[in-house]
Amino acid sequence: MGRPFKQELNKLEGTYNWALSVPIDGFEDVRNSLLKNPFFVVGSGGSLSACILFALLQQYSGTIANAITPLELQYVKNALNRNTNIVFISASGKNTDILLAFENAIKKEPETILSICLKKDTPLSKKSSKYSIAKVIEFDNPAGKDGFLATNSLLAYFTIISRLYNQSELIKSIVPTSIYLNDLSSFSKRLHEDFTITVLYGGWGKPAAFDIESKFSEAGLGNILLTDYRNFGHGRHNWFDKKQMHSAIVALITPEEEELAKKTLGLLPKKIPVLIINTKYTTSNASIDLLIKSFYLVEEIGKLKNIDPGRPGVPAYGSKLYHLKYSQLYSEEQLGLTQKGALAISRKTGKLEPISAQEKHISLWNKAYLNFVKKINSTSFRGIILDYDGTICSSKERLSGPIQRTQQQLINFLKSDILIGIVTGRGQSARKDLQRIFPKKYWSKVVIGYYNGSQIGTLKDNDLPVTTDIKKTNILYQISQFLSSEPTIYPFIKEPTIRPAQLTIEVIHSGNSEVIKNIIIDSLKNKYPFSIQVLESSHSIDIIPLSTSKISIIQACHSLLNDHNRKFKFLCIGDKGKWPGNDYQLLSTEYSLSVDRVSSDPYTCWNLSSVGNNCVEATTEYFDAIKPVKSFFRIKL
């Protein structure tokens, strides 16, 4: 099994150069998604070191992150919700542990599940492709599959992950100097036959330190103890007092802990062999440099022990342990709910805790869920009212319009004489997209509410929306001027777009995007109380007058059908059902479904889509459940 470790080392330079330049699909979207929320990054074996670097970079960017193993994920499942992200690191994307961890994670529906694989079309990526909340970044690593130990794959991961966080300073040489190689040789000659090495590290040395422990253990090279420089001072130094002859130190040093390392090592007995592995680089580049140098430590100790780390040999029971299946040992408690009901309720409440004190509360929620489903399934609807972006048009389709399948489903509704209402924060771009999609003969059956319902007409009305007549006395104009002059805001936003009844603000994506959004929302609520609404769409912040509401489109639909007594029912579907989402009023109506965020109202705004699906994919699922009959339709969910 495996191949000579020396061959792995010979490929490192090519791997590093490849990882620096390989295109990363969806680069910006991935980083922006990760920076929104705290996350868990999950990996096994050698990949755990890459997870630690990932978590460090996230923390360095100002967000909480934790590197864990797949088994540890079983014990933090209650912390997984729509306000967290999960990242899976797996070079081959096929081991039992990572696949089971993915299956458990998808049930909790975090904001995003990202998998990064160094091989294309893996079992992990195939699982991910079934769910709209799951994203995959996959590559074909030219170095191929690692030998027994993660080596080239790990360097590739360290480099690619660094690029995700804009940490891509070039390491000038990854080939170790003769001085370092001589130090390695001198160090290994001083080691006791039955040695124990204590690896000391600071922040950016942690990923390399954990990889040293992993490789020494997996290849059977020797004993490793891990500790950071200060935790070492809390009693761990006593190991040297009792085991001095058998002890040695590897000190990983970056510029940040150089003085601390010097003072720490200066207090230890001089007889203890010490290998200093230092780097002049900072942040994740320091981690990369230390990782590469640690590979040569592994090679040197392999020579000492007469073990090739690339193919140390695996006992029969080792293979059985690796492939051990244990999913049945961690079954979920459903608390008497159906899987679909538990999912819908967890979307409303955030989580379901298996605690007896919560049983009455869960019973009430289950009753509300069952009543809502019964009401939705038993009602005949005359029309369907839809949000646009995030509901029938994804962010990827923003410039091209809804995908072909969604287009055909909408056209089929029109053919069945079902009225369609579309209410959006957009203006002419939505009208032009929809006129291109729908045959002209149906334009009179499509009602459009532009700028969050401030202007309403049918699709055949080319005079809408009106975009002129913006007076300087208009409060939205005044807000635009304020935003353009406020130093804590204007450097971080695009030029505001002002319409007669809507001001649109787009935040420039960066690590502090959510902070900027909060500053804008709070500043405007405080400066202009009782005058405006500040709402979020899938791509912007919309500021509209208090009198504007997406609900206005419902009255327009009744009027178009001459339904003056409002007998007809309309099913409303949107993605931002929780305030300050711009669909929160639309989805507060009696018959409303969300494809993403829900309110806490037990009587409406439920998300009944399948696990792991949201936005356009969830809308498509709802559309598939619709059965038109003579100008009306029912939905079976």
LUMLUMDO-85913 format. One record per residue (C-alpha): residue number from 1; z, y, x. Coordinates in pm, whole numbers, plus 50000, padded with zeros to 5 digits. Each point is the difference from the previous one (the first is absolute). Example, Ala and Ser with C-alpha at 12.3 -4.5 7.8 and 13.67 -1.06 7.14 Angstrom:
# LUMLUMDO-85913
seza;pz;py;px
1;50780;49550;51230
2;49934;50344;50137
# end
This chain:
# LUMLUMDO-85913
seza;pz;py;px
1;50000;50000;50000
2;49921;50352;50122
3;49831;50107;50319
4;50122;50112;50343
5;50209;50317;49978
6;49806;50145;50293
7;49688;50000;49784
8;50188;50199;49739
9;50097;50262;50257
10;49643;50029;50124
11;49888;50105;49650
12;50257;50276;49952
13;49790;50290;50125
14;49707;49908;49774
15;50235;49959;49704
16;50159;50338;50059
17;49666;50181;50025
18;49875;49826;49685
19;50314;50086;49802
20;49970;50365;50104
21;49651;50033;49856
22;49961;49748;49716
23;49941;50176;49664
24;50293;49981;49758
25;49872;49993;49643
26;50191;50230;49766
27;50190;50149;50296
28;50113;50322;49826
29;50087;49838;49667
30;50210;49734;50171
31;50205;50246;50204
32;50053;50239;49709
33;50113;49716;49777
34;50247;49870;50257
35;50153;50339;50068
36;50089;50053;49632
37;50272;49738;49975
38;50242;49790;50204
39;49870;49654;50075
40;50068;49654;50134
41;49766;49863;50264
42;49994;49621;50010
43;49898;49757;50273
44;50089;49672;50169
45;50027;49892;50362
46;49817;50228;50241
47;49878;50223;49717
48;50359;50113;49940
49;49974;50218;50312
50;49704;50181;49843
51;50208;50041;49683
52;50275;50166;50202
53;49751;50248;50149
54;49860;50070;49654
55;50349;50074;49867
56;50080;50224;50297
57;49685;50205;49941
58;50082;50037;49632
59;50350;50115;50084
60;49862;50236;50264
61;49784;50150;49722
62;50310;50064;49789
63;50005;49707;49756
64;50229;49697;49980
65;49855;49666;50111
66;50136;49658;50087
67;49839;49713;50192
68;50092;49662;49850
69;49889;49637;49998
70;49848;49833;49692
71;50327;49820;49931
72;50194;50326;50016
73;49766;50137;49734
74;50152;49746;49761
75;50335;50174;50035
76;49882;50359;49952
77;49783;49941;49694
78;50223;50214;49780
79;49915;50295;50224
80;49627;49962;49928
81;49860;50229;49731
82;49735;50263;49931
83;50164;50233;50253
84;49955;49766;50297
85;49712;49864;50204
86;49962;49665;50177
87;49791;49925;50308
88;49916;49648;50113
89;49903;49936;50362
90;49830;49664;50057
91;49725;49937;50255
92;49868;49687;49826
93;50123;50086;49649
94;50063;49639;49914
95;50351;49887;50091
96;50223;49866;49723
97;50266;50267;50039
98;49774;50304;49976
99;49812;49863;49697
100;50322;49925;49812
101;50137;50344;50090
102;49685;50161;49859
103;50031;49803;49675
104;50360;50114;49959
105;49921;50361;50089
106;49715;50036;49751
107;50236;49908;49714
108;50211;50308;50081
109;49697;50234;49990
110;50077;50240;50284
111;49785;50313;50021
112;49773;49840;50259
113;49981;49665;50175
114;49805;50025;50325
115;49898;49696;50204
116;49863;50034;50352
117;49821;49694;50141
118;49808;49949;50322
119;49764;49759;49833
120;49778;50057;49697
121;50007;49804;49674
122;50346;49855;50055
123;50204;49832;49724
124;50219;50312;49999
125;49704;50233;49946
126;49865;49774;49726
127;50333;50017;49819
128;50005;50378;50043
129;49653;50041;49850
130;50133;49882;49662
131;50227;50304;49958
132;49915;50367;49987
133;50330;50109;50161
134;49929;49781;50303
135;49793;50136;50288
136;49871;49818;50307
137;49896;50122;50342
138;49833;49717;50184
139;49816;49968;50328
140;49826;49738;50209
141;50193;50019;50325
142;49745;49934;50280
143;50275;49835;50207
144;50010;49725;49739
145;50303;49798;49906
146;50302;50027;50231
147;50124;49709;50202
148;50345;49873;49912
149;50158;50346;50033
150;49889;50319;49824
151;49852;50205;50284
152;49662;50165;49943
153;50062;50013;49626
154;50328;50179;50065
155;49843;50259;50230
156;49728;50055;49738
157;50264;50051;49731
158;50203;50242;50211
159;49690;50209;50069
160;49861;49999;49645
161;50339;50079;49847
162;50038;50290;50243
163;49665;50134;49884
164;50113;49987;49637
165;50266;50253;50092
166;49774;50211;50223
167;50176;49871;50312
168;49691;49920;50204
169;50052;50151;50343
170;49802;49796;50251
171;50197;49782;50239
172;49815;50053;50325
173;50048;49653;50143
174;50134;49685;49841
175;49973;49801;50323
176;50344;49985;50167
177;50041;50150;50345
178;50067;49789;50308
179;50342;50166;50023
180;50094;49872;49654
181;49867;49651;50075
182;50204;49992;50322
183;50309;50105;49805
184;49937;49713;49759
185;49975;49752;50284
186;50320;50126;50166
187;50184;49990;49666
188;49900;49644;49916
189;50108;49874;50345
190;50354;50134;49939
191;50043;49824;49665
192;50243;49711;49961
193;49838;49675;49889
194;50186;50024;49667
195;49962;50376;49950
196;50072;50224;49703
197;49819;50334;49995
198;50142;50296;49810
199;49718;50230;49892
200;50112;50363;49967
201;49786;50242;49805
202;49986;50336;49823
203;49800;50096;49690
204;49636;49950;50103
205;50094;49707;50225
206;50126;49798;49703
207;49663;49842;49904
208;49943;49876;50356
209;50361;49879;50027
210;49966;49788;49687
211;49671;49862;50124
212;50162;49892;50329
213;50263;49810;49802
214;49731;49846;49780
215;49782;49880;50288
216;50288;49868;50210
217;50131;49802;49703
218;49665;49874;49871
219;49883;49886;50342
220;50342;49867;50104
221;50020;50226;50306
222;50365;50104;49988
223;50287;50170;49819
224;49964;50360;49884
225;50266;50235;49864
226;49886;50327;49839
227;50188;50327;49967
228;49936;50372;50023
229;50164;50197;50278
230;50298;50125;49801
231;50066;49690;49794
232;50017;49823;50335
233;50306;50212;50082
234;50185;49871;49693
235;50119;49674;50154
236;49672;49828;50089
237;50049;50085;50366
238;50283;49743;50008
239;49734;49729;50016
240;49941;50104;50362
241;50368;49975;50082
242;50009;49638;49881
243;49644;49889;50088
244;49908;50222;50294
245;49835;49731;50212
246;49773;49897;49713
247;49919;50353;49884
248;49711;50240;50051
249;49878;50324;49843
250;49661;50125;49888
251;50018;50373;49926
252;49724;50150;49790
253;49991;50373;50068
254;49802;50283;49839
255;50041;50369;50092
256;50240;50045;49706
257;50271;49766;50134
258;49931;50032;50373
259;50329;50174;50082
260;50200;49775;49766
261;49848;49691;50161
262;50073;50130;50349
263;50367;50067;49919
264;50039;49665;49820
265;49851;49791;50279
266;50199;50194;50260
267;50326;49872;49849
268;49907;49629;50020
269;50073;49755;50285
270;49734;50024;50271
271;49972;49622;50030
272;49832;49972;49662
273;49617;49981;50033
274;49836;50296;49825
275;49634;50048;49908
276;49907;50351;49892
277;49692;50024;49778
278;49934;50368;49944
279;49728;50214;49853
280;49901;50363;50023
281;49863;49998;49644
282;50182;50097;49682
283;50011;49879;49637
284;49782;49700;49919
285;49799;50030;50321
286;50323;49924;50185
287;50035;49688;49783
288;49646;49891;50087
289;50049;50056;50372
290;50332;49811;50005
291;49851;49717;49793
292;49718;49944;50247
293;50236;50004;50298
294;50231;49755;49825
295;49710;49752;49971
296;49995;49978;50378
297;50375;49932;50000
298;49929;49705;49771
299;49729;49877;50236
300;50228;50029;50303
301;50287;49808;49841
302;49751;49739;49880
303;49906;49939;50363
304;50368;49976;50094
305;50065;49742;49726
306;49668;49819;50053
307;49910;50070;49634
308;49672;50156;49891
309;50106;50240;49721
310;49656;49970;49845
311;50036;49626;49943
312;50360;49890;50038
313;49959;49694;49776
314;50128;49962;49644
315;50215;49708;49878
316;49901;49821;49680
317;50295;50143;49810
318;49892;50351;50103
319;49679;49973;49802
320;50193;49869;49699
321;50239;50295;50020
322;49712;50247;50017
323;49839;49858;49685
324;50325;49950;49806
325;49959;50098;49633
326;50304;50148;49830
327;49878;50206;49704
328;50194;49791;49748
329;50326;50092;50171
330;49963;50363;49895
331;49902;49995;49632
332;50033;50318;49792
333;50251;50033;49717
334;49818;50129;49690
335;50310;50074;49788
336;49839;49848;49690
337;49692;50223;50018
338;49637;49901;50017
339;49832;50082;50331
340;49787;50264;49830
341;50301;50152;49825
342;50208;50005;50319
343;49714;50176;50181
344;49954;50262;49727
345;50373;50070;49980
346;50039;50023;50377
347;49724;50264;50001
348;50206;50197;49749
349;50340;49958;50159
350;49913;49969;50368
351;50154;49655;50039
352;50178;49721;49816
353;50328;49897;50155
354;50120;49644;49930
355;50351;50119;49914
356;50179;49891;49685
357;50116;50357;49933
358;49634;50097;49969
359;49906;49730;49750
360;50065;50215;49690
361;49797;50283;50151
362;49712;49764;50079
363;50016;49856;49649
364;49952;50349;49855
365;49705;50061;50227
366;49846;49667;49905
367;50028;50092;49633
368;49827;50333;50067
369;49726;49822;50196
370;49936;49743;49726
371;49991;50270;49731
372;49751;50207;50199
373;49771;49703;50068
374;50010;49902;49632
375;49913;50355;49895
376;49712;50035;50248
377;49856;49657;49915
378;50017;50052;49623
379;49844;50348;49978
380;49636;50074;49928
381;49875;50288;50211
382;49710;50231;49920
383;49963;50128;50351
384;50126;49991;50356
385;50116;50303;50200
386;49991;49973;50376
387;50106;50187;50307
388;49720;50020;50258
389;50111;49993;50366
390;50222;49702;50073
391;49925;49842;49662
392;49624;49947;49967
393;49902;50148;50336
394;50176;49910;50326
395;50049;50231;50295
396;49721;49815;50182
397;49765;50073;49709
398;50095;50365;49967
399;49658;50123;50109
400;49793;49722;49841
401;50172;49938;49667
402;50138;49678;49842
403;49879;49664;50127
404;49725;49813;49817
405;50235;49761;49821
406;50210;50284;49857
407;49685;50186;49896
408;49871;49698;49808
409;50331;49943;49826
410;50005;50362;49880
411;49640;49981;49881
412;50081;49682;49807
413;50279;50187;49818
414;49755;50274;49903
415;49752;49742;49876
416;50277;49873;49770
417;50042;50356;49862
418;50339;50042;50168
419;50082;50361;50082
420;50079;50070;50365
421;50209;50294;50113
422;50034;50087;50367
423;50250;50261;50110
424;50003;50108;50362
425;50109;50264;50245
426;49637;50033;50103
427;49727;50226;49872
428;49621;49975;50024
429;50006;49711;50248
430;50147;49772;49732
431;49740;50108;49742
432;49712;49940;50240
433;50133;49658;50102
434;50041;49893;49638
435;49663;50137;49889
436;49843;49796;50276
437;50186;49687;49889
438;49969;50012;49621
439;49667;49986;49814
440;49934;50338;49838
441;50010;49858;49648
442;50375;49937;50043
443;50099;50341;50136
444;50120;50120;49659
445;50249;49708;49989
446;50164;50097;50328
447;50263;50276;49988
448;50091;50168;50328
449;50318;50196;50067
450;49942;50205;50316
451;50272;50148;50219
452;50276;49784;49847
453;49887;50070;49644
454;49965;50379;50017
455;49630;49981;49900
456;49875;49726;49769
457;49655;49908;49878
458;49759;49709;49978
459;49798;49874;50293
460;49685;50161;49860
461;50149;50350;50030
462;49855;50130;50328
463;50175;50337;49960
464;50333;49839;50083
465;50207;50042;50195
466;50004;50377;50037
467;50091;50093;50357
468;49963;50380;49993
469;50212;50281;49856
470;50291;49962;50239
471;50191;50328;49985
472;50230;50126;50270
473;50269;50040;49735
474;49982;49627;49938
475;50326;49830;50109
476;49800;49726;50170
477;49826;50264;50212
478;50339;50140;50097
479;50122;49652;50096
480;49687;49946;50207
481;50073;50319;50191
482;50360;49894;50054
483;49902;49657;50135
484;49741;50153;50232
485;50260;50229;50156
486;50309;49776;50014
487;50042;49889;50366
488;50182;49677;49910
489;49709;49894;49779
490;49656;50148;50080
491;49947;49830;50341
492;50037;49661;49831
493;49772;50038;49697
494;49630;50041;49939
495;49874;50319;49837
496;50135;49992;49640
497;49735;49954;49730
498;50060;50229;49703
499;49856;49953;49651
500;50074;50192;49679
501;50283;49762;49906
502;50067;49796;50313
503;50082;50052;50364
504;49937;49697;50222
505;50172;49952;50334
506;49916;49728;50250
507;50249;49930;50277
508;49854;49924;50341
509;50099;49641;50077
510;50254;49970;50279
511;50339;49851;50072
512;50172;50270;49793
513;49771;49999;49695
514;50277;49897;49760
515;50229;50272;50137
516;49730;50263;49944
517;49943;49878;49644
518;50370;50032;49927
519;50010;50352;50149
520;49706;50105;49780
521;50144;49849;49682
522;50350;50138;50050
523;49880;50343;50113
524;49777;50043;49696
525;50261;49873;49754
526;50251;50248;50141
527;49764;50296;50033
528;49818;49956;49668
529;50251;49836;49762
530;49897;49945;49636
531;49644;50115;50077
532;49812;49703;50142
533;49989;49624;50037
534;49974;49848;50348
535;49849;49652;49983
536;49875;49741;50250
537;49671;49815;49970
538;49881;49719;50225
539;49857;50248;50251
540;50143;50346;49932
541;50265;50223;49844
542;49887;50168;49679
543;50161;50320;49874
544;49929;50070;49635
545;50140;50224;49723
546;50281;49867;49783
547;49763;49996;49703
548;49759;49755;50169
549;50043;49630;49935
550;49790;49685;50027
551;50126;49912;49653
552;49768;50266;49859
553;49713;49756;50031
554;50153;49778;49732
555;49969;50276;49739
556;49643;50063;50115
557;49917;49633;49944
558;50149;50006;49651
559;49792;50310;49920
560;49677;49848;50132
561;50053;49701;49769
562;50095;50226;49707
563;50334;49822;49996
564;50197;50292;49865
565;50288;49779;49886
566;50025;49847;50349
567;49977;49644;49874
568;49810;49873;50300
569;50187;49870;50303
570;49897;50055;50361
571;50104;49795;50302
572;50086;50223;50297
573;49970;49871;50358
574;50090;50185;50320
575;50150;49948;50344
576;50262;50276;50045
577;50239;49936;49712
578;50317;50115;50175
579;50069;50373;50032
580;49874;50196;50191
581;49692;49780;49965
582;49726;50174;49804
583;49979;49717;49743
584;50365;50009;49902
585;49934;50183;49670
586;49695;49790;49912
587;50197;49681;50066
588;50298;50120;49800
589;49795;49939;49686
590;50076;49700;49782
591;49714;49776;50113
592;49973;50042;50376
593;49954;49775;50301
594;50037;50088;50365
595;49797;49847;50280
596;50245;50120;50263
597;50313;50214;49963
598;50208;49969;49683
599;50268;50215;49841
600;50344;49861;49920
601;49939;50041;49626
602;50050;49653;49846
603;49771;50074;49705
604;49677;50092;50172
605;49813;50030;50334
606;50027;49635;50100
607;49796;49842;50279
608;49892;49653;49883
609;49746;49923;50271
610;50022;49692;50223
611;50220;49992;50306
612;49857;50183;50300
613;49731;50184;49803
614;49997;50372;49931
615;49771;50292;49928
616;49633;49913;49937
617;50058;49626;50035
618;50276;50017;49738
619;49777;50208;49771
620;49730;49737;50029
621;50255;49738;49903
622;50093;50198;49687
623;49631;50045;49916
624;49948;49623;50025
625;50276;49953;49741
626;49828;50228;49746
627;49809;49842;49708
628;49787;50251;49799
629;49943;49938;49628
630;49800;50248;49785
631;50086;50334;50164
632;50355;49887;50072
633;50158;49781;50264
634;50311;49803;50069
635;50150;49918;50336
636;50173;49674;50083
637;50254;50032;50282
# end
